[in-house]
Amino acid sequence: MAEWNAYYQNEDEDVDGEEGDEFEVDYKSTGRDSLVFLVDASKEMFISGEDGEPSPFDLTMQCVHSVYTSKIISSDKDLVALVFYGTEQSKNPRNTFKHVYVYHDLDSPGARRVKDVDGLRGENGAQVADETMGSGKTNLGEALWCCSNLYSDVKLRLSHKRLMIFTCRDTPHRGDSERDRLARTKAGDLKETGVVIDLMHLMKPGGFDVSLFFCDVVSPPEDEAELGLQMEPCGKLEDLRKRVRAKEMKKRSMARLNLCLGEGMNVAVGVYITVRQTKKPNADKLYRDNNEPVHTKTRLYHTQTGSLLLPSDTKRAQVYAGRQIVMEKDEVDVIKKFSDPGLELIGFKPMERLKLHHHLRSALFIYPEEEAVTALVPQREELDEGQVQIEAPGFHGIFLPYADDIRNLDAPQLPTASDAQVEKMKEIVHKLRFKYRSGAFENPVLQQHYRNLEALALDLMVPEPIEDHTMPTVKMMDKCLGSLAQEFKDLVYPADYNPEGKTAPKRKPAEDAGGAEKKPKVEMSEDELRAHVQKGTLGKLTVPVLKDACKQFGVKVTGTKKQELIDALKAQLAK
């Protein structure tokens, strides 16, 4: 699949994404993800657990803080909101809804919002929340109605709309049928507009029974077991983070194309990125007086008159065979588009024909789309023990190399290892093997970069320390290998070989205070110099010795190269 936009991007087009990315997500065509945190602010949420465990409210704020910071790094174009319900104070547009406190509107996350959430964490945060919002009457229906208005007020195109309810109460209205009915009605209205409602149930004595009320409010889960009595809700931050991450991380298609299986047989497919290299974001230019972002605009002016040129006044040109071919912009656009975007099936190849050295860059994933790529490699669906999908069924789009991309390399001739050495290395490799997961190794340079930015934005004294998972665990490796490493050394290296030995001793500093000790100047007689000339051994002398000889016999030289010094001395002695 040729990436036409990568090479023929129109000059007046503005593309979102990082410069130099292999694949870019166009938010203008796919839309942005949006996430609303709807948090219960009742008194039950502020009760700490046993053995000093954090309260459900503190646990929720830590999770929100984690999502905010990850959004800033991974997808800062997405929109996030934080809304509390069951509060004593009310704060929402036009204060239409009682006991609903909109802490953050739907907008991109930033350092200011992270600081606001930090202020609600811990014991001091609970006191701030009580003074700011308080705990009052609960009306989940009006809270959902308020969230619906937040979505309506957004003028940007949204691809995924998700709302997460955090609560430790399975009956928020305590049996009030009227408020229950209003909440179910508003939840249905939200789901009809494409909003996915998820429930993040927290610790509750006796278990959290979803079937009492929330089964009619949340979107249908993939696992029906989530609708019953939950005896082990989230009580730890990491468990809550995993649940939020699993539900919040939606797959956004990079493009939607038609896959032609034959004449008149087209299937709509979505193109997804499975693996993408993380890079440092581009630096933003800021105005030095107020630190506001600087927006650049390009204007074309006539070189002779200085008048502003309109797009219709400019033309494109291409030199071909020594002649300048002038074209209109419309003609250039027509040349660029030689066919409609899409994929066409031209045949099948067995898997063994696809070699590892054919890999050029990250592959794409092709999945059927009811809404409206290269070699296709099929993949079966895989489920784990809990019947959760690990691998989705679909096709991988592999970028195949052209003929000039494949080169033959002349491998150097090196000594061949013996059978005993090969077998011993096989044992070592077998001992050190582990299941590789790309997510287990974070880029330490990027992590430190974002820690520094976080400390700068949040006014932290010291950046949060990072753990470099790319460094080898030497102690664990030594424990796994045992005596194998020494046995391999005995097979490969000679008995007196010392890999940690120093090849040359360091120069010892001079004992006096004058620094390094200088070698004494060697005086050479004229007879000794003539003897070197006759024997042809003048080239064995060092450059400093030759320079001293030139000075000694008054030889003038124009350069400092060794051969120039030798030629000057020969010419002087030949006189």
C-alpha positions in Angstrom: 0.0 0.0 0.0 1.7 3.2 -1.1 1.4 6.0 1.4 0.5 8.7 -1.1 0.0 11.5 1.5 3.5 10.9 2.9 5.1 11.9 -0.4 2.5 14.2 -2.0 1.0 16.2 0.8 -0.8 19.3 -0.4 0.9 22.5 0.7 -2.3 24.0 2.1 -3.2 20.9 4.2 -2.7 20.8 7.9 -2.0 17.4 9.4 -2.1 16.6 13.1 0.5 14.3 14.5 4.2 14.2 15.1 6.6 15.1 12.4 8.5 12.2 11.1 6.0 9.6 12.4 5.8 6.5 10.3 2.0 6.5 10.6 -0.1 9.5 11.6 -3.6 9.7 12.8 -5.7 12.3 11.1 -8.1 13.6 13.8 -10.0 15.5 11.2 -11.3 12.3 9.5 -11.3 9.9 12.5 -12.3 12.2 15.3 -11.1 12.4 18.9 -11.7 10.1 21.8 -13.6 11.6 24.8 -13.9 10.3 28.4 -16.0 11.6 31.2 -15.3 10.6 34.8 -18.6 10.6 36.7 -17.6 10.2 40.4 -19.8 9.6 43.4 -19.2 12.2 46.1 -21.3 10.7 48.8 -20.1 10.2 52.4 -19.6 6.5 51.8 -16.9 7.2 49.3 -14.7 9.0 51.9 -14.6 6.0 54.4 -11.1 4.6 54.5 -10.6 0.8 54.3 -9.1 -1.5 56.8 -5.3 -1.6 57.5 -4.9 1.9 56.3 -6.2 1.2 52.8 -7.2 4.4 50.8 -10.8 5.4 50.6 -12.8 4.8 47.4 -12.7 8.5 46.7 -8.9 8.7 47.1 -8.5 5.6 45.0 -10.6 7.2 42.3 -8.6 10.4 42.3 -5.3 8.5 42.0 -6.8 6.7 39.0 -8.0 9.9 37.4 -4.5 11.5 37.9 -2.9 8.4 36.2 -5.3 8.7 33.2 -4.7 12.5 32.9 -0.9 12.1 32.9 -1.0 9.2 30.4 -3.3 11.1 28.1 -0.9 14.0 28.0 1.8 11.7 26.8 0.0 9.3 24.6 -3.0 11.2 23.1 -3.1 14.9 24.2 -5.7 15.6 21.5 -8.3 13.5 23.3 -10.9 15.2 25.6 -11.4 14.4 29.3 -13.9 15.7 31.9 -14.4 15.2 35.6 -17.9 15.5 37.1 -19.1 14.7 40.7 -22.6 13.8 41.6 -24.2 13.6 45.0 -22.6 16.9 46.1 -24.0 19.5 48.4 -22.8 22.4 46.1 -23.8 22.6 42.5 -21.5 23.9 39.7 -22.5 23.3 36.1 -23.5 25.4 33.0 -26.3 27.7 34.1 -26.6 25.7 37.4 -29.5 23.8 35.9 -28.8 20.5 37.7 -28.8 20.3 41.4 -26.2 18.3 43.3 -23.9 18.0 40.3 -20.5 19.6 40.3 -18.6 19.9 37.0 -15.0 20.0 38.1 -13.5 19.9 34.6 -15.3 20.4 31.3 -14.6 18.2 28.3 -11.2 19.5 27.1 -7.7 18.4 26.5 -5.7 17.5 29.7 -3.0 19.7 30.9 -0.7 20.5 33.8 -3.3 22.8 35.5 -5.9 20.0 35.6 -3.3 17.5 36.9 -2.6 19.9 39.8 -6.3 20.3 40.5 -6.7 16.5 40.8 -3.6 16.3 43.0 -5.3 18.7 45.3 -8.1 16.2 45.9 -5.8 13.3 46.8 -5.0 12.0 50.3 -6.5 13.2 53.6 -6.0 16.9 52.8 -7.7 16.2 49.4 -10.8 14.8 51.2 -11.0 17.9 53.3 -10.7 20.1 50.2 -13.4 18.1 48.5 -15.7 18.4 51.5 -15.2 22.2 51.7 -15.5 22.7 48.0 -18.4 20.3 47.1 -19.6 18.5 50.2 -21.9 15.5 50.2 -25.6 15.9 49.6 -28.6 14.4 47.9 -28.0 12.0 45.0 -29.7 12.3 41.6 -27.8 10.2 39.1 -30.3 11.1 36.3 -29.5 14.8 36.4 -25.8 14.0 36.5 -26.2 11.9 33.3 -28.2 14.7 31.8 -25.5 17.2 32.6 -22.9 14.9 31.0 -25.1 14.7 27.9 -24.9 18.5 27.7 -21.1 18.4 28.0 -21.0 16.2 24.9 -23.5 18.4 23.0 -21.4 21.5 23.7 -18.3 20.0 22.1 -17.9 21.4 18.5 -15.1 18.9 17.5 -15.7 15.6 15.9 -15.7 12.7 18.4 -14.9 9.2 17.4 -15.5 7.4 20.7 -17.6 8.8 23.6 -17.2 7.0 27.0 -18.5 7.7 30.4 -17.2 5.9 33.5 -19.1 5.9 36.8 -17.1 5.4 40.0 -19.1 4.5 43.0 -19.2 2.2 46.0 -23.0 2.2 46.3 -25.1 -0.3 44.3 -28.4 1.6 45.2 -27.5 5.3 44.9 -31.2 6.5 45.3 -31.9 4.1 48.2 -35.1 2.7 46.5 -36.5 6.0 45.2 -38.3 4.7 42.1 -38.8 8.1 40.5 -35.1 9.0 40.6 -34.2 5.4 39.4 -36.6 5.8 36.4 -35.1 9.2 35.5 -31.5 7.8 35.7 -32.5 4.8 33.4 -34.1 7.1 30.9 -31.2 9.5 30.7 -28.8 6.6 30.5 -30.8 5.2 27.5 -30.6 8.6 25.8 -26.9 8.7 26.2 -26.4 5.2 24.8 -28.6 6.1 21.8 -26.2 9.0 21.0 -23.2 6.6 21.0 -22.0 7.1 24.5 -20.7 3.9 26.2 -21.4 3.9 29.9 -19.1 1.8 32.1 -19.3 1.0 35.8 -16.2 1.1 38.0 -17.6 -0.5 41.2 -15.4 0.0 44.2 -15.1 -1.7 47.6 -18.4 -2.2 49.4 -19.0 -4.4 52.5 -21.0 -7.5 51.5 -20.2 -7.1 47.8 -21.4 -4.8 45.1 -24.7 -6.1 43.4 -24.8 -4.7 39.9 -28.2 -6.3 39.3 -30.0 -4.0 41.8 -29.8 -0.9 39.7 -26.7 -0.4 37.5 -27.4 -3.3 35.1 -30.1 -1.1 33.5 -27.8 2.0 33.3 -24.5 0.7 32.0 -23.8 -0.5 28.5 -24.1 -4.3 28.0 -20.8 -5.8 29.0 -18.9 -8.5 27.0 -19.0 -10.8 30.0 -22.4 -11.4 31.5 -20.8 -12.3 34.8 -20.2 -8.6 35.4 -23.9 -8.0 35.9 -24.3 -10.1 39.1 -23.0 -9.8 42.6 -19.4 -8.6 42.7 -17.8 -9.9 45.9 -14.3 -8.6 45.0 -14.6 -5.1 43.5 -11.5 -3.0 43.0 -9.7 -2.2 46.3 -6.2 -1.5 44.9 -5.0 1.2 42.6 -3.3 -1.1 40.1 -6.5 -3.2 39.7 -8.5 -0.1 39.1 -6.0 1.2 36.6 -6.1 -2.1 34.6 -9.9 -2.0 34.5 -10.0 1.6 33.4 -7.2 1.1 30.8 -9.0 -2.0 29.4 -12.2 -0.1 28.9 -10.8 3.3 28.0 -8.2 2.3 25.4 -10.3 2.0 22.2 -8.9 1.1 18.9 -9.0 4.0 16.4 -8.7 3.1 12.7 -6.0 4.9 10.7 -8.1 4.6 7.5 -11.2 2.9 6.1 -10.8 1.4 2.7 -12.5 -1.0 0.3 -11.0 -4.4 -0.2 -11.7 -5.7 -3.7 -11.9 -9.5 -3.7 -12.9 -9.7 -7.4 -14.8 -7.8 -10.0 -17.9 -6.3 -8.3 -17.0 -7.8 -4.8 -16.0 -5.2 -2.4 -15.6 -5.4 1.4 -15.2 -2.4 3.7 -12.2 -2.8 6.0 -10.5 -0.7 8.7 -6.7 -0.2 8.8 -5.2 -0.3 12.3 -1.7 0.3 13.8 -0.7 -2.6 16.0 2.8 -1.3 17.1 4.1 2.2 16.9 7.4 3.6 18.0 7.1 6.3 20.7 9.1 9.4 20.0 9.7 12.7 21.7 7.1 15.3 20.8 8.1 18.2 18.7 9.0 21.4 20.5 6.3 24.1 20.4 7.3 27.6 19.6 6.2 30.1 22.3 6.0 33.9 22.3 8.7 35.0 24.8 6.6 37.8 26.4 3.7 35.6 27.5 4.6 32.0 26.7 1.6 31.7 24.4 1.9 29.3 21.4 3.1 31.0 18.2 1.1 30.1 15.1 3.0 30.4 11.8 1.4 31.6 8.6 2.9 31.5 5.1 2.3 34.2 2.6 3.7 34.5 -0.9 4.7 37.8 -2.4 5.7 38.9 -5.9 9.5 39.3 -6.1 9.3 42.4 -8.2 6.1 44.3 -7.1 5.9 43.0 -3.5 2.2 42.4 -3.9 0.5 39.5 -2.0 -0.1 36.5 -4.2 -3.4 34.5 -4.0 -3.5 30.7 -4.5 -4.9 31.3 -7.9 -1.8 33.4 -8.9 0.7 30.6 -8.3 1.5 27.7 -10.7 3.5 24.5 -10.4 6.4 23.6 -12.6 8.5 20.5 -13.3 11.6 20.4 -15.4 11.5 17.5 -17.9 14.0 16.9 -20.7 15.4 20.4 -20.2 12.0 22.0 -20.5 9.9 23.6 -17.8 6.4 22.1 -17.8 4.0 24.6 -16.1 0.8 23.2 -14.6 -2.2 24.6 -12.7 -2.9 23.4 -9.1 -6.0 21.6 -10.3 -4.0 19.7 -12.9 -1.5 18.7 -10.2 -4.3 17.4 -8.0 -5.6 15.3 -10.9 -2.2 13.8 -11.6 -1.8 12.8 -7.9 -5.1 10.9 -7.8 -4.8 8.1 -10.4 -7.3 5.8 -8.7 -9.6 5.6 -5.7 -7.9 4.5 -2.5 -8.4 0.9 -1.7 -6.9 -2.7 -1.6 -7.2 -5.3 -4.4 -6.7 -9.0 -3.9 -4.3 -10.3 -6.6 -3.6 -13.8 -5.2 -2.4 -15.9 -2.3 1.1 -17.0 -1.0 2.0 -19.6 1.6 3.3 -18.3 4.9 6.8 -19.9 4.4 7.3 -17.5 1.4 7.3 -14.5 3.9 10.8 -14.2 5.3 12.1 -12.3 8.3 14.4 -10.1 6.2 11.4 -8.8 4.2 10.4 -6.7 7.2 10.7 -3.0 6.4 8.5 -1.4 9.1 5.6 -2.0 11.4 2.8 -4.0 9.8 -0.8 -2.8 9.7 -3.9 -4.8 10.8 -6.9 -5.2 8.5 -10.3 -5.8 10.1 -13.8 -5.8 8.4 -15.8 -2.6 8.9 -19.5 -2.2 8.2 -18.9 1.5 7.8 -17.3 2.6 4.9 -2.8 -2.8 2.0 0.3 -5.1 0.4 0.4 -8.7 1.5 -2.3 -10.0 3.9 -1.4 -12.5 6.6 -4.4 -14.0 8.4 -4.6 -14.3 12.1 -7.0 -16.4 14.1 -8.8 -15.2 17.2 -7.2 -16.2 20.5 -8.9 -16.3 23.9 -7.3 -16.7 27.4 -8.5 -18.8 30.2 -11.2 -16.3 31.1 -12.5 -16.2 27.5 -11.1 -12.7 27.1 -9.9 -11.9 23.6 -6.1 -11.7 23.3 -5.7 -11.6 19.5 -8.5 -10.4 17.2 -9.3 -12.2 14.0 -8.2 -10.3 10.9 -5.3 -9.8 8.5 -1.9 -8.2 8.9 -0.8 -5.9 6.2 2.9 -6.5 5.5 5.0 -3.9 3.6 7.1 -5.9 1.2 10.5 -4.7 -0.1 11.3 -3.8 -3.6 14.1 -5.5 -5.5 16.6 -2.7 -4.8 15.8 -2.9 -1.1 17.3 -6.4 -0.9 21.1 -6.4 -0.9 23.7 -9.2 -0.8 26.3 -8.7 2.0 29.8 -10.2 1.9 30.0 -11.8 5.3 33.6 -11.7 6.8 35.4 -15.0 7.0 35.7 -15.8 10.7 36.8 -18.9 12.6 34.1 -21.6 12.8 33.0 -22.6 16.3 33.4 -26.2 17.3 30.5 -28.5 18.1 31.3 -28.4 21.8 31.3 -24.6 21.8 28.0 -24.5 19.9 26.3 -27.0 22.3 27.5 -25.0 25.3 26.2 -21.8 23.9 22.8 -23.5 23.2 22.7 -24.3 26.9 23.4 -20.7 27.8 20.8 -19.3 25.5 18.2 -21.8 26.8 18.9 -20.7 30.3 18.5 -17.0 29.5 15.4 -17.2 27.4 12.3 -15.4 28.4 9.0 -14.4 26.9 9.5 -11.0 25.3 6.7 -8.4 25.7 7.3 -5.0 24.2 5.2 -3.4 26.9 7.6 -4.5 29.6 10.5 -2.4 28.3 9.9 1.3 28.4 12.2 3.7 26.7 14.3 5.2 29.6 15.2 8.3 27.6 11.5 9.1 26.9 10.5 8.3 30.5 13.1 10.7 31.9 12.0 13.3 29.3 8.4 13.2 30.4 9.3 13.1 34.1 11.3 16.3 33.6 8.4 17.9 31.8 6.0 16.7 34.5 8.2 18.2 37.3 8.5 21.5 35.4 4.7 21.7 34.7 3.7 20.7 38.3 6.4 22.8 40.0 8.0 19.7 41.6 11.4 20.1 43.2 12.8 16.8 41.8 11.5 14.6 38.9 10.1 11.3 39.8 12.8 8.6 39.5 12.5 6.0 36.8 13.5 2.4 36.6 15.5 1.4 33.5 14.1 -2.0 32.5 16.4 -2.2 29.5 19.5 -2.9 31.7 20.3 -6.5 32.1 19.7 -8.2 35.5 23.2 -9.4 36.0 22.7 -11.1 39.4 19.7 -13.0 38.1 21.6 -14.0 34.9 24.5 -15.2 37.0 22.2 -17.2 39.2 20.5 -18.8 36.2 23.8 -19.7 34.4 25.7 -21.1 37.4 28.9 -22.5 36.1 27.9 -22.5 32.4 29.6 -19.1 31.8 33.0 -20.3 33.1 32.7 -23.5 31.1 32.1 -21.6 27.9 35.1 -19.4 28.6 37.3 -22.4 29.1 36.1 -23.8 25.7 36.6 -20.6 23.8 39.5 -18.6 25.4 43.1 -19.7 26.2 44.0 -20.5 29.7 46.0 -17.3 30.3 43.3 -15.0 28.7 42.1 -12.2 30.9 39.2 -10.3 29.4 39.3 -7.7 32.1 43.0 -7.1 31.8 44.5 -3.8 30.7 46.3 -3.8 27.3 48.5 -0.8 28.1 49.5 0.7 31.5 48.5 4.3 32.1 51.1 6.9 32.1 52.2 7.8 35.6 52.0 11.5 36.5 55.2 13.3 37.3 56.2 13.4 40.9 57.0 17.1 40.8 54.4 19.8 40.5 55.3 20.5 36.9 52.9 18.0 35.4 53.9 15.2 32.9 57.6 14.4 32.7 59.2 15.4 29.4 61.6 13.2 27.6 65.1 14.6 27.3 66.1 16.0 23.9 68.3 13.7 21.9 71.3 15.4 20.2 72.4 13.7 16.9 75.8 14.3 15.2 76.2 14.9 11.5 77.9 11.6 11.0 75.0 9.7 12.6 72.5 11.6 10.4 74.6 10.8 7.2 74.7 7.2 8.2 70.9 7.1 8.4 70.7 8.6 5.0 73.1 6.1 3.4 71.3 3.1 5.0 67.9 4.5 4.1 66.7 4.3 7.7 65.9 8.0 8.1 62.2 7.1 8.0 62.5 5.1 11.2 63.2 8.2 13.2 60.2 9.9 14.8 58.9 13.3 13.7 60.1 15.1 16.9 63.6 13.7 16.4 63.6 14.9 12.7 62.4 18.3 13.8 65.2 18.6 16.3 67.7 17.6 13.7 66.4 20.2 11.3 66.7 22.9 14.0 70.2 21.6 14.9 71.6 21.9 11.4 69.6 25.0 10.4 67.4 23.3 7.9 64.4 25.4 6.9 61.2 23.4 6.2 57.8 24.6 5.0 55.7 21.8 6.3 55.6 19.4 9.3 55.0 16.1 7.6 57.5 13.4 8.1 58.4 13.0 4.4 58.9 16.8 4.0 61.3 16.7 7.0 63.2 13.8 5.5 63.5 15.5 2.0 64.8 18.7 3.6 67.5 16.9 5.6 68.6 14.9 2.5 68.8 18.1 0.5 70.9 19.8 3.2 73.3 16.9 3.6 73.8 16.6 -0.2 75.3 20.1 -0.3 
